[in-house]
Amino acid sequence: MPRKKLQSTASRPGKAANDETLDLTSLPPSKTVVSLPENARGMRNLEFAKQYGNGCDVIVYATQRALDRMARACAETGGKTLSAATIASYYRAERVSFLPFCATMASALGRELRLDDIGRQFIDHFIAYLLQSGGSFAYQKTQYQATKSVLVAMGQSGWIAKDIFPRNPFPNSNRSTKAQAALSEQERRSVLRALKADMGAIIKGSGSLASNELIVCLLAIAARTGINPAPALELLTDCLQSHPVKPERYVLVSFKRRGNATHIQSLRRAADVESMVSALPDVARIIDLVRERNAMPRQASNYPELLFVYESRAKINAGEMCRLTQINLAAGIKIFIAQHQITDADGKPLKLNIMRLRKTFENRLFTLSGQDPFLTARLGGHTPKVSDNHYLEAPESAEKEWRLMGEIRTEELLDQGKVAPLPTQNTPVARCRDTLNGERAPKNGEHCQKFLACFRCRSFVVTGDDLYRVFSFYWLLVKMRQKMGASAWKQVYGHIIRIIDQEITPQFDAELVGIQRQRAKVDPHPFWRDPEQLEGVA
């Protein structure tokens, strides 16, 4: 490609102290590739050669330099600044949307674009270009946000103006698409049956595991732990460590790049290998199996510390030592679904990925915990708000199941001797017939702490003296609606409010209810005064 001699007339507003001068005297540059560190997506080289020569070489070069600086920072910090996968997504947005738009603008203006062309009006034209692109509203926003991230980096370097972006140009874009749902119970069972069959064959086999077998192992781990996609692919060989307190347990350590957080999960190890054949094996055994069977490919590779490394058996790169990436994981999952003919409710091939398994895992935890959002969020490794907004789904039977299972005792009935005054124990919500051995008690010598499940427990008792605590809990849940967010709260926890309003309140004197309701609102019971207290007892 012939080189051009260009003098930049770009303005240099707000030049930063760490600015690197752009050499625009000879474009395109001799090097047109940005190298990325190893990453789960498998993309290593960002190629810009084809982007030059379209009337916007200065902007292409600035983009290349901005991404190169991000990539170098990623390599130096081990991905703590931006992950390589994120930088790759920025590159795709630039290559697919922004740089083609710049070429279009250069053609319309009949001249080479300059860096000082990138201003508010230029961004407005780009947004209009995206809106006319034909993609979904959410896709348009994704492309814009990725492009904006690169332009912000240019602004911080003093290459372009900073304050050029409109506020929220894609309002309510999150409502335009529906996130993938958790697997239905039938779909979950079908996937687990298939994993069980494949894991049985893997256990009985010998030698190193091929990529498709590693994918089955990864899916089995994800189904049992709810691990995120990138941390799953990047598990290390020493991810399984001894539990500091319980010798029969292990802890699974994974690293989530976004948020720079280490996630630790407690795991139980099966007593013997034979149990792996009859049921889906435990996570610790799967990790041991992968580590042992693929030790040789791992040692001969460039990734000795990664768990999921294999020797390629494909014709293109046979014998090459590779790591699992999101690309071959997606392809392997499609093969897995086709081999077992797993279908959805419409009879179509099931759409499966690690995030659907994660959502399924969280919803399963939610059910098993007695629909406790705080315990579910804690086990899932995030906040109740994130869990409620992005993971939990109200079960179809929620409305039917959330009904009062306990007993209402009014003073009038007790006075008339129609209800036997059986002994009860006070709880933070109301009363319980037996906190040690009641219906939902652990029955291990410890008192029941499942206060969120009281309304569905047959040991639950409410008297007039308990209304203050009931309404204190009531008003705390009302506050939690704003903190947790939205529709899922209404679907699942709105029933507690309904039970109190429609099944408990009408059975007591209206004046007593009014007094206790107002008292609880103004001065709630100490146990339900602070929302953090609710998390603490979950």
N, C-alpha and C positions, 0 to 999 in steps of 0.2 A: 504494500500500500504506500503511495507517495506521501512524503512528509510535508507538512505545511508550516510556514513561518508565521506565527501569530503574535501580535502584541496585545496583551490584555488591557482593555480600558475599564475593567471592573472596578467599582468602588470598593473600599476596604473599611466598612463601618465596624466600629466596636472591635478592633483588632485585639485578640487575646494574647496573653503573655506567652502561651505555649504554641503560638501560631507557627506553622511551617510554611515558608514561602512556596507558592506554586510556580514552577518554571513552565511558562506558557510559550516560550520562544520556539519550541520545536515539538509539534504534535502530529501524529500520535507518538507516545513515548516508546522507547525500545522494549519496555516490559509492559505487557497488557494483561497480566494474570495476577490475581490476589490469591495467596495460598492460605487455606484454613487449617487449623489443627484437626486432629482426629475428632469425629463426632458421630452421633447415632444416626444421622441422616445419610452419612456416607459421602457427602459432597466435600471435595478437597480443594478444587480449583474454581475460581470465579473468573471467567474469561470475558474480556472487554473488547477484543480486537474487532469484532463485527459491529460494535457500537460506534466506532470512529468513522469519520468520512460522511456524516449525515447532517452537517451544518451545526453541530453542537459539541464539537470536540472539547471545548473548554469545560463544559458542564460534565461531559463523560469523564474527563480526567479528574476533575474535582471529586466526582462520585467515587472513582477508583481509589483515589488517595484517602478519602474518608473511610471507605470500607477496609482499606489496607491497614489504617491506623487502628480500627476496631479489631481486626484479626490479630495484629501484633499484641494488642492489650489482652486479648483473649488468651493467647498463647503464654504470655508472661504471668498471668494471674490464674491460670488453670480454669478459665471460664467464669471467673467471679465477676468480671465486668459485664460482658455479654457472652452467651454461649455461641459456639460456632454455628449451631443450627439456626439461631436467631439472625446472625449475620447473613447466612445463606438465604433466609427468607427476605431480608432487606434487598439482597442482590436480585432475587427473582422479581420483586416488585419494581425495581429500577429498570430491569431489562424488559419486562413485559409491559409496563405502563408508563413510567415517567420518562425514560429516555426516548421511546417512540413518540411520546407527546412533544418532547423538545424538538425532535426532528421535524414533526409536523409544523410546529411554530416557526422554526427556521425557514422552512419552505414557504410558509405564508408571508413572512416578513421579507423574504428574498435576500437574506444575509445570514452571516454567522451569528449565533447567539453569544452573548456575553454573560458573565456572572451577575452583573448588575441588572440584567433583564429579570432575574428571579426576585420578584417583589409580590406584594399583595394581589395585584391584578393578575399576575402570572399564575399564582396559586388558585385564584378564582377560576381562571380558564382551565386549569388542570382538573379541578373538581367537576366542572361542567363536562370535560372530556371523559372522566370516569363515569359520570351519571349517564352518558350516552353510549357507554361501552357495551351495554347489554348484559353485563354480569349481574349477579344478585347484589342487593343493597349491602349485605354483610361483607361480600367479597370486595366491593368498591371501598368500603371503609377500611378493610384490611390493607388494601393496596395503598390507600392514602396514608394510613398510620405508619406503614413501613417506610414510605417515601419521606414523610415528615421527619422520621427519626434520623434519616441520613442528612436531610437539609438542616436540621437542628445542629448536627455535628459540624456541618460546614459553617453555620453561623457562629458557633462557639470558637471556631478557628479564625474567624474574621474574614472568611472568603465571601460571604453573602450577608445581607441584612438579617437581623434576628426576628423582629416583630412583624412577621408577614403572614401569620396564619389566622384564619377566622376561628371563632369559637364554635365548637361542636357543629361542623358542617354536615354530619350524618346523624341527626337526632333519632333516637329510638331504633337504631339499627339492630339492637339485640332482640327486638320483638319481631323482626322480619323473618327470622329463621328459627326453627325448632331444633334444640339440641338433641343428640342421639339419646334414646331412652335406655334405661337399664333393661336387661334381658327379662322376659316374662319367666314365670316359674317353669313352664314347659320348655322354653328355649334353654334356660339354665341347666335343666336336667339333661337335655339332649347333648349340650356341650360337655358336661361333666362325664356322661357315659362314653362319649367319643374320646375324651382325654384319658379316662380310665383304661379303655381298650388299648390306646396307643402307648400309654405308659407301661402297661403290662408287657407289651412286646419289646419295648426299649429295655426294661429291666432284665428280661430273659436273654437279651442279646449280649454281644461282646464287642470289643473294639471301640474305636473313637466314634462319636456321634456326628452324623451329617447335619447339614443346616436344617432340614425339615424336622429332624428329631430334636434338635435344640429348640426349635420354635414350639414344639409340643411341650417341652420342659418349661419354657418361659411362660406359655399360656397357663400351665398347671400352677406355676408359682403365682402368677397374677390372679388366678381364680381364687387362690387360697389366702392371698395377702392384700389384694386391692392396690398393689404398687402402681405408681405412675409409669407411663411408657418409657421416657428417657432414662429414669433411674433403673428401670428393669433391664434395659439393654446395656447399661453401664455398670451393672453389678460387678464387684471385684471378687477375686478368688477368696479373699478373707472376709467376705460380707457376713459370714456366719460366725458368731463368736459366742463363747460360753456365757451363760446367764450369771450375773454377779452373785445372785442369791439362791436360785433354784437350780440344782444340778441336773434335773430332768428336762430343763428348758434351755433354749438358745435364743439369741437375739439376732435379727436380720437388720443389718445396717446398710442404708442406701442414701444417696445424696441427691437432693433436688436442687438443680442449678438456680431455677427461678426462686428467689427468696433466700438463696444461699443457706439452705437448711439441711441438717442431717436428720434422717428419719430412722427411728429405732423401733422394731417390732419384736415382741416376745413370741417365740414359737415353741411348740411341744414336739419332741422327737418321738417317733413310733418306737415301740419296744423291740420289734424284730423286723427283718427284711421281708419275711413271708407275708406280713400284713400288707405290703405294698402291692402284692399281686391281686388281692381280693378287693381292694379299695384304692381310691386315688391316694397316692403316697403323700406323706407329709413333706413340707417344704424343705426341712433340713436334709432329708434323704435325697431329694431331687438335686439339691445343690451339691451334696457330696458326690452323687453319681456323675454329674456334669464335670466337676472338678477333677475327679479321678480318671474318667474315661477319655477326656480330652486334654490330659496333661501334656502329651507329646506335641500335638498341634500348637498348643499354647506356647510351649517353650521354643518352638521353631518359628514363631511369629513375631511381629513387632508389637504385640499386645500381651505380654506375659502376665500382666496384672488383671486383665479382664476375664470374666467367667465364660462368656459366650463366644468362644473362638473355635473355628473348625477348619478342616482341610477341604477346599472346594473340590467338587466332583463334576462341575459343569465343564462342557467342552471348551468354553472360551478361556477359562483360567484354571484348568484342572491342576491339582497339586498345590495351588496357592493357598497360603494360610490367611483366612479372612475372619472378620468379626461380624456379628449380626448387626444389621442396620435396619432402620425403619422401612427401607425399600424392600429388602428381601423378607422382612417380617410380614409386611402387608401381602406380598405374593404368596408366602408360605401359608398364611391364614386362609387365603382363598382356596389353596389346594387342600388344606385340612377340611374345610367346609364341604368341598366337592366330594372328597373321598368318602365322607360319612353321610353325605346327602342330608345335611342339617338345614332345615327350612324354617321360615318365620310363620306367623299366623296366616299369611296369604299364600303359603306354599312356595314362596320364592326363596332362593338361597339366602341364608341368614347373613346379615352384615355384622361382622364381628371385628372388634379391635380391642386393644388393651383398655381404652377408656370405658368401653361398655362393660368390660369385666370389673373395672374399678367401681363404676356406678352400681353394678349388681351387688358387688361385695358390700358396699356401704348400705344399700337398702336391706340386704340380708342382716347386717349388724343391727340396723334400726329395728327390724322385727324381733330379733333375738334378745335385744336389750330392753324389750318392753316399750318400744317406740320412745327411747330416751335420746333426744338430739345431742346432748352434751357428751354423753359417753360415746355415741357414734362419731361425733366430730373428733374427739380425742383419739380414738382408735384409728380414724382415717387420716390423722396428721394435719388437721387444719381447724379453722374456727367454726362455731355453729352457724354463723352467717353464710360462709362459703358452702358448708355442707347443705344448708337449707336451700340456698339459691341455685346450686349447681349439681347436686348429687341426689338428694332425697326426693322421692316421688310418693305422693299419697296413694296407698293401696286402694284397689277398687272397692274393698270391703270396709274401708275406714268408717264411713257413715254408719254402717250396720254394727260394726264392732264397738264403736265408742258409745256405749250406753252405761248407765249407772248399774254396777253389779253389787254394790254394797247395800247398807241398810240405813234408813232414815229413822231416827227416834225423836219424836216430838214430846214435849213435856206433857201435853194433854193425854197422849196415849199412855205414857208412863204413870201419870196420876190415876188413870182409870184401870191400871193393872192389866192392860191388853198386851203389853210387851214385857217379857221377862227382863229385868235389869241385869243382863249378863255383864260380867266384869270386862272393862276395856282399858286400853292404855293410850295415853295421849301421844299424838304424833305431830310433826310440824304442819300437817294438812288438817287433820281432824282427830279421829280415834281409830284404833285397831284392836280387834279381838285378841290377837296374839302376834306380837312383832317378831317372836322367835320362830314360831311354827305355823304362821298364817299361810294363806294360799300362795302368796308370792315371796314369802320369806326364804332365805337361803338354806335354813334348816341345818346349819352347821355350827350352831351356838352363837352366831352373830345376829344382831337385830336387823330387820329389813330396812333398807335405805331407798327402796324404789318408790319414792314419793310421787313421781310423775305417773305411776301406774296405779295409784290408789283407787281412782274412780272405776277401774276395771277389775278390782279385787273384791272377792266375796267377804273378806275379813274387814272391809272398810265400814266405818260407822260414823254418822254425823248426827250430832245433837245441837240444840239451840246454843249451848255454850261454845260450840266449835265454829260458829258462823264467822267470828272475827278472824280466825286463822284461814278459813275457807276463802273469805273475800280478800284477805291479804295476798293469798296465793293468786286469786282471780286477777287483782289489779297488777300484780307482777307480770302475769302472762300477757295482759293487755300492753304493758310497756315492752315486753319482749317481741311483740309483733313488729314494732318499728325497728328494733335492733336486728332481728333475724331476717326480716324481709318477707313478706309478700304472700304470694298465692299458695305456696306450699304450707305456710303456717296456717292459713285459713282452712285449708283442706284437712290438715291433720290435727292441729291444736285448737282450732275453732270449736271443735266438739266438746272440749273441756268447758269452755265458756257456755256452750249450749246446755251441757248437763247441769251446770250450776244454776243457770237462769231458768231452765224449763223443768228440771226434775228435782232439784233440791230446794230452791227458793220458794216455790208455791206451797210447800208442805209446812212452812213456818209462818208465824204471825207476821203480817206485812209491816207493822210498826217496828218489830224486832229486827227484821231484815233490813229495813231502811237505816236504822241506827248503826247496825254493825257494818253495813256496806260503806256508809259514809265515814265511820271511824277508821276502817281499814284503809280507805283511800287517803285520808289525811295523815294518819299515824299507823302505818302497817306494822304487823307483828315483826319483831326483830329478825326472825328467821327468813322472812320474805321481803325485807326492806331493800336489800342490795341484789341486783341481778347476778352478780358474781357468786353470791351464795347458792343460787340455783345450780350453777355449774359445779360448785364444790361438792354438792350432795349427789350429783348424777353418777 
